[in-house]
Amino acid sequence: MKIELADYCIRCGLCEDLYPDLYKRNYEEHCMDVLYEEIPPELEERAAQSAADCAVAAIRLK
């Protein structure tokens, strides 16, 4: 499983606040970074929940 962030992400930081094990704010490039290329199996449920919790539905799972 992979996480992709859509271009319309507003960088509100909710994903980082709720899921710091998956996301980190990148202040230099003004974006949110996903911490994993491939989501470990033990974090897949949290990744799915993070997509559901996104304020603008900018988190996509592949």
C-alpha positions in Angstrom: 0.0 0.0 0.0 1.2 3.5 -0.8 -0.1 6.9 0.2 -0.4 9.8 -2.3 -1.3 13.4 -1.5 -3.3 15.3 -4.1 -2.2 18.6 -5.3 -5.2 20.3 -3.6 -3.8 19.4 -0.1 -4.1 22.6 1.9 -1.3 21.6 4.3 -3.5 22.1 7.4 -1.4 19.6 9.3 -4.2 17.5 10.6 -2.6 14.3 9.2 0.6 15.1 11.0 -1.2 15.9 14.2 -3.2 12.7 14.2 -0.7 10.4 12.5 2.9 11.6 13.2 4.0 8.0 12.4 2.9 8.5 8.7 3.3 12.3 7.9 5.6 15.2 8.5 5.3 18.8 7.5 8.1 19.9 5.1 8.6 23.6 5.9 11.2 24.1 3.2 9.0 22.9 0.3 5.7 24.0 1.9 4.1 20.5 1.7 3.4 17.4 3.7 5.7 14.4 3.4 4.7 10.8 3.6 7.3 9.0 5.8 7.1 5.7 3.9 7.4 4.7 0.2 5.5 1.5 1.0 3.3 1.5 4.1 4.3 -1.3 6.5 1.4 -3.8 7.1 1.1 -2.8 10.7 0.3 0.8 9.7 -2.1 0.0 6.9 -5.2 0.5 9.1 -3.9 3.8 10.4 -3.2 4.9 6.8 -6.7 4.1 5.8 -8.1 6.0 8.7 -5.9 9.0 7.9 -7.4 9.1 4.4 -10.9 9.1 6.0 -9.9 11.9 8.4 -8.4 14.3 5.8 -10.2 17.6 5.9 -10.2 17.9 2.1 -10.0 14.3 1.0 -6.5 14.8 -0.4 -5.0 11.5 0.9 -5.3 8.6 -1.5 -4.3 5.0 -1.0 -2.9 2.8 -3.7 
